């Protein structure tokens, strides 16, 4: 798992590129220096909460989205696997419970 600085740096870069901003453009809108933004995007600095809010606002996202990690296809497959296993286990339990009821009635 990537560290928090790497997640933040990657998300700022990705959102900045999606918005079509250069580092200078985003820095200007967020009222920070482009040199400072570069240090954040290269994991050398970690911004204050106020700067995080300004960056998110400039990017048109909520601040928490700067720290969101998108699930990988492997993560999705693992989640699906766990869901299927959970459903099978429940079905087996239910089947045993019904069989037990039938046995008691005899």
Order of alpha helices (4+ residues) and beta strands (2+ residues): alpha-alpha-alpha-alpha-alpha
